[in-house]
Amino acid sequence: MNNHHKVIIIGSGPAGLTAALYTARANLSPIIFEGVQPGGQLTITTEVENYPGFEHGIQGPVLMDVMRKQVQRFGAKSEFKEITEVDFSSRPFVLKSFDEVYTSDSVIISTGASAKLLGLESEKIYMGYGVSACATCDGFFFKNQKVIVVGGGDTALEEANYLTKFAAEVFVVHRREEFRASKIMVDRTKKNPKIKFLLNKTVVEVLGKDEENRKSFTGVKLKDTKTNEVSEFLCDGMFVAIGHQPNTKLFNGILDMDENGYLIVQSGSTYTNIPGVFAAGDVADKTYRQAITAAGTGCMAAIDAERWLESQED
């Protein structure tokens, strides 16, 4: 019973850490499984300007460090481990981290979402050798070089702007002429003298060399979406920023999901289809997907869990 808890939180982004803050202050002694990306997506985000309370903005990783220290102050504990299996068929719920077994009276799922990739075989080959899905992680390695960013949303344009701190030239590759990104982000990107646009284009192949087991990225093949013409574009790196996929594979066949894999919660709450299991953040939000909305639903999940636990005692 040493591994039994009142609340287990899976995931450690704004949703998970906010849930931990509220459950810790309610004396529920939560344990947070931080998973493969401690701190969530904000750890690969540069300047966060739209999180209330930070007048001049704050770096994503710094914000998550502050949140983690805050929840630990109230007694929440972090396990830098991945939950690999769950059994919600009976209570207490059973969760496994490889060979370790944990049980819990309630579970808050805040596993977030992960970056989508293009799905090209050549993309896999050169991932980490010129191909990246994280400008914050890898931008430093492209000083004074020529890179492309694939995508047309806020994330793609934010990454393009960030990369101009290092790269000599940044080209945004987008399959249409219109952008999904907000107008302020589009205007900011167009004003940046280091950024150019390759519109109505898709990446169909990643090019490179593999000599004596040393891989080197050399560029991409681009297909024109209007003419179908394919051409080579030589550059030093490619950053993929085409959206995210909810991290819900662990719960397939266990929890209700929509057609895109987002967890379904009851209207106005964080209740999933299994009593005692709650979902917060991007794992259940395909509409807003912001740090502040994730934190808000983390708070909701904590309150829902606390009240549900009280009802079970009654």
C-alpha positions as CSV (number, residue, x, y, z in Angstrom):
1,M,0.0,0.0,0.0
2,N,3.0,2.3,-0.1
3,N,2.2,3.0,-3.7
4,H,-1.5,3.9,-3.0
5,H,-2.6,7.5,-3.3
6,K,-5.8,9.5,-3.1
7,V,-5.0,11.4,-6.4
8,I,-2.6,10.5,-9.2
9,I,-2.1,13.0,-11.9
10,I,-0.7,11.9,-15.3
11,G,1.0,14.7,-17.0
12,S,2.8,17.8,-15.9
13,G,1.9,20.7,-18.1
14,P,-0.2,23.7,-16.9
15,A,-3.2,21.5,-16.5
16,G,-1.4,18.8,-14.5
17,L,0.5,21.2,-12.2
18,T,-2.6,23.4,-11.6
19,A,-4.5,20.2,-10.7
20,A,-1.6,19.3,-8.4
21,L,-1.7,22.8,-6.8
22,Y,-5.4,22.6,-5.9
23,T,-5.4,19.0,-4.7
24,A,-2.3,19.5,-2.7
25,R,-3.9,22.5,-0.9
26,A,-6.9,20.3,-0.3
27,N,-4.6,17.9,1.6
28,L,-5.0,15.1,-0.9
29,S,-1.2,14.6,-1.3
30,P,-1.2,14.2,-5.1
31,I,1.6,12.5,-7.0
32,I,2.4,13.8,-10.5
33,F,3.8,11.5,-13.1
34,E,5.7,13.9,-15.3
35,G,6.1,11.5,-18.2
36,V,8.4,11.8,-21.2
37,Q,8.1,15.6,-21.5
38,P,8.2,17.1,-18.0
39,G,6.5,20.5,-18.0
40,G,4.5,19.7,-21.2
41,Q,4.5,21.7,-24.4
42,L,5.5,25.0,-22.7
43,T,9.0,23.6,-22.3
44,I,9.4,23.8,-26.1
45,T,7.8,27.3,-26.2
46,T,9.8,30.5,-26.3
47,E,8.3,33.7,-25.0
48,V,4.9,33.3,-23.4
49,E,3.2,36.7,-23.6
50,N,-0.5,35.7,-23.0
51,Y,-0.3,34.1,-19.6
52,P,-1.8,36.5,-17.0
53,G,0.4,37.8,-14.3
54,F,3.6,38.3,-16.4
55,E,3.5,41.9,-17.7
56,H,6.6,41.5,-19.9
57,G,6.1,37.8,-20.8
58,I,8.0,34.8,-19.5
59,Q,9.9,31.9,-21.1
60,G,7.9,28.7,-21.3
61,P,10.4,26.5,-19.4
62,V,10.8,29.2,-16.7
63,L,7.0,29.3,-16.2
64,M,6.8,25.6,-15.8
65,D,9.7,25.6,-13.3
66,V,7.9,28.2,-11.2
67,M,4.6,26.2,-11.3
68,R,6.4,23.0,-10.2
69,K,8.1,24.8,-7.3
70,Q,4.8,26.2,-6.2
71,V,3.0,22.9,-6.1
72,Q,5.9,21.2,-4.3
73,R,5.7,23.9,-1.7
74,F,2.2,22.5,-0.8
75,G,3.4,18.9,-0.7
76,A,2.7,17.6,-4.2
77,K,5.4,15.1,-5.4
78,S,6.7,14.6,-8.8
79,E,7.7,11.2,-10.3
80,F,9.8,11.6,-13.4
81,K,8.3,8.4,-14.8
82,E,6.0,7.4,-17.6
83,I,2.6,5.6,-16.9
84,T,2.6,2.7,-19.3
85,E,-0.6,0.9,-18.5
86,V,-3.9,1.7,-16.6
87,D,-6.8,-0.4,-15.4
88,F,-9.9,1.6,-14.5
89,S,-12.2,-1.4,-14.4
90,S,-12.4,-1.4,-10.6
91,R,-11.4,0.8,-7.7
92,P,-8.8,1.5,-6.5
93,F,-7.6,2.2,-10.0
94,V,-4.4,0.5,-11.0
95,L,-1.6,2.3,-12.9
96,K,1.7,0.8,-14.0
97,S,5.0,2.5,-14.8
98,F,6.7,-0.5,-16.6
99,D,7.1,-3.0,-13.7
100,E,6.1,-0.6,-10.9
101,V,2.4,-0.7,-9.7
102,Y,0.5,2.2,-8.2
103,T,-3.1,2.4,-7.0
104,S,-5.2,5.5,-6.6
105,D,-8.7,6.4,-5.5
106,S,-8.9,9.0,-8.3
107,V,-7.0,9.9,-11.4
108,I,-6.6,13.2,-13.3
109,I,-5.4,12.8,-16.9
110,S,-3.5,15.8,-18.3
111,T,-1.2,14.1,-20.8
112,G,-1.6,16.9,-23.3
113,A,-0.7,16.6,-27.0
114,S,2.4,16.0,-29.1
115,A,3.7,17.6,-32.2
116,K,2.5,16.0,-35.5
117,L,5.0,15.1,-38.1
118,L,4.7,15.0,-41.9
119,G,4.9,11.2,-41.9
120,L,7.7,10.9,-44.5
121,E,10.1,8.0,-44.2
122,S,12.9,10.4,-45.1
123,E,11.7,12.7,-42.3
124,K,12.3,9.9,-39.8
125,I,15.8,9.2,-41.2
126,Y,17.0,12.8,-40.7
127,M,15.1,13.6,-37.4
128,G,17.8,15.0,-35.2
129,Y,20.1,15.4,-38.1
130,G,18.7,18.6,-39.5
131,V,15.0,17.8,-39.0
132,S,13.3,19.0,-35.7
133,A,9.9,19.6,-34.2
134,C,11.3,22.0,-31.6
135,A,12.8,25.4,-32.5
136,T,13.5,26.2,-28.9
137,C,15.4,22.9,-28.4
138,D,17.5,23.0,-31.6
139,G,17.5,26.6,-33.0
140,F,20.9,27.3,-31.4
141,F,22.5,24.7,-33.8
142,F,21.5,26.7,-36.9
143,K,23.4,29.9,-36.4
144,N,23.8,31.9,-39.6
145,Q,22.2,29.1,-41.6
146,K,19.2,28.7,-43.8
147,V,16.2,26.9,-42.5
148,I,12.5,26.2,-43.3
149,V,9.5,26.0,-41.0
150,V,6.6,23.9,-42.2
151,G,3.1,25.0,-41.2
152,G,0.7,27.9,-41.2
153,G,-0.6,28.3,-37.6
154,D,0.5,30.4,-34.7
155,T,3.1,27.8,-33.6
156,A,4.7,27.7,-37.1
157,L,5.0,31.5,-37.2
158,E,6.2,31.8,-33.6
159,E,8.9,29.3,-34.4
160,A,9.9,31.1,-37.5
161,N,10.3,34.4,-35.6
162,Y,12.2,32.6,-32.9
163,L,14.6,31.0,-35.3
164,T,15.6,34.5,-36.7
165,K,17.6,34.9,-33.5
166,F,20.0,32.3,-34.9
167,A,19.4,31.6,-38.6
168,A,20.4,33.9,-41.4
169,E,17.3,33.1,-43.4
170,V,14.0,31.5,-42.4
171,F,11.5,30.3,-45.1
172,V,7.9,29.4,-44.1
173,V,6.5,26.6,-46.2
174,H,2.7,26.5,-46.2
175,R,0.4,24.5,-48.4
176,R,-2.0,27.5,-48.9
177,E,-1.8,31.2,-49.3
178,E,-4.0,31.9,-46.2
179,F,-2.8,31.3,-42.7
180,R,-4.6,29.7,-39.7
181,A,-2.4,31.9,-37.5
182,S,-3.8,35.0,-35.7
183,K,-3.6,38.3,-37.6
184,I,-1.1,39.8,-35.1
185,M,1.2,36.8,-35.6
186,V,1.0,36.9,-39.4
187,D,1.7,40.7,-39.4
188,R,4.6,40.3,-37.1
189,T,6.1,37.5,-39.3
190,K,5.7,39.5,-42.5
191,K,7.5,42.4,-40.9
192,N,10.5,40.3,-40.0
193,P,13.2,41.0,-42.7
194,K,14.8,37.5,-42.2
195,I,11.6,35.6,-43.0
196,K,10.4,34.7,-46.5
197,F,7.4,32.6,-47.6
198,L,7.1,29.6,-49.8
199,L,3.3,29.4,-50.3
200,N,1.2,26.7,-52.0
201,K,4.0,24.3,-51.3
202,T,4.3,21.0,-49.5
203,V,7.3,19.0,-48.5
204,V,7.3,15.6,-50.2
205,E,10.8,14.4,-49.4
206,V,13.7,15.2,-47.1
207,L,17.0,15.2,-48.8
208,G,20.4,14.4,-47.3
209,K,23.6,12.3,-47.3
210,D,24.5,9.3,-45.4
211,E,28.2,8.7,-45.8
212,E,30.2,6.4,-43.6
213,N,27.2,6.3,-41.1
214,R,27.3,10.1,-40.9
215,K,23.9,11.7,-41.8
216,S,23.7,15.2,-43.0
217,F,20.5,17.1,-44.1
218,T,20.8,19.0,-47.4
219,G,17.3,20.2,-48.2
220,V,13.8,19.2,-49.2
221,K,11.7,18.5,-52.3
222,L,8.8,20.8,-52.6
223,K,5.6,20.1,-54.5
224,D,3.5,23.0,-55.8
225,T,-0.1,22.5,-54.7
226,K,-1.4,24.3,-57.8
227,T,0.9,23.0,-60.6
228,N,2.1,19.7,-59.0
229,E,5.6,20.7,-60.1
230,V,8.3,19.3,-57.8
231,S,11.5,21.2,-57.1
232,E,14.5,20.9,-54.8
233,F,15.1,23.5,-52.1
234,L,18.5,23.5,-50.5
235,C,18.8,24.5,-46.9
236,D,20.4,23.5,-43.6
237,G,17.4,22.5,-41.5
238,M,13.7,21.9,-41.3
239,F,11.4,22.6,-38.4
240,V,7.9,20.9,-38.5
241,A,5.1,22.9,-36.9
242,I,1.9,21.4,-38.3
243,G,-0.2,20.9,-35.2
244,H,-0.6,18.3,-32.4
245,Q,-2.1,14.9,-31.6
246,P,-3.6,14.3,-28.2
247,N,-1.6,11.8,-26.1
248,T,-4.4,9.4,-25.4
249,K,-3.1,6.1,-26.9
250,L,-2.8,4.8,-23.3
251,F,-6.6,5.1,-22.9
252,N,-7.8,3.5,-26.1
253,G,-10.8,1.3,-25.5
254,I,-11.0,2.5,-21.9
255,L,-12.1,6.1,-22.1
256,D,-14.5,7.7,-24.5
257,M,-12.8,9.8,-27.2
258,D,-13.8,11.7,-30.3
259,E,-12.7,10.9,-33.8
260,N,-9.5,12.7,-33.4
261,G,-8.5,11.0,-30.1
262,Y,-9.5,13.8,-27.7
263,L,-11.0,12.6,-24.4
264,I,-14.7,13.4,-24.1
265,V,-15.7,15.0,-20.8
266,Q,-19.2,15.8,-19.5
267,S,-20.4,19.2,-20.4
268,G,-19.3,21.8,-17.8
269,S,-17.0,19.5,-16.0
270,T,-13.9,17.3,-16.3
271,Y,-15.7,14.0,-15.7
272,T,-14.8,11.3,-18.2
273,N,-17.1,8.3,-18.8
274,I,-15.5,6.5,-15.8
275,P,-16.4,8.0,-12.3
276,G,-13.3,9.1,-10.5
277,V,-11.3,9.6,-13.7
278,F,-11.0,13.2,-14.8
279,A,-9.4,14.9,-17.9
280,A,-7.9,18.4,-18.1
281,G,-5.9,20.4,-20.6
282,D,-5.2,19.8,-24.3
283,V,-5.9,16.1,-23.9
284,A,-9.6,17.0,-23.9
285,D,-9.5,20.4,-25.6
286,K,-9.3,20.7,-29.4
287,T,-10.7,24.2,-29.5
288,Y,-8.7,26.6,-27.3
289,R,-5.4,24.7,-26.6
290,Q,-3.9,27.6,-24.5
291,A,-1.8,27.4,-21.4
292,I,-4.4,29.5,-19.5
293,T,-7.3,27.3,-20.5
294,A,-5.3,24.2,-19.7
295,A,-4.6,25.6,-16.2
296,G,-8.3,26.5,-15.8
297,T,-9.4,22.9,-16.5
298,G,-6.7,21.6,-14.2
299,C,-8.3,23.6,-11.5
300,M,-11.7,22.2,-12.5
301,A,-10.4,18.7,-12.4
302,A,-8.9,19.1,-9.0
303,I,-12.2,20.5,-7.6
304,D,-14.2,17.8,-9.3
305,A,-11.9,15.1,-7.9
306,E,-12.0,16.5,-4.4
307,R,-15.8,16.7,-4.4
308,W,-16.1,13.2,-5.9
309,L,-13.8,11.7,-3.3
310,E,-15.8,13.4,-0.5
311,S,-19.0,11.9,-2.0
312,Q,-17.4,8.4,-1.9
313,E,-16.7,8.8,1.8
314,D,-20.3,9.9,2.4
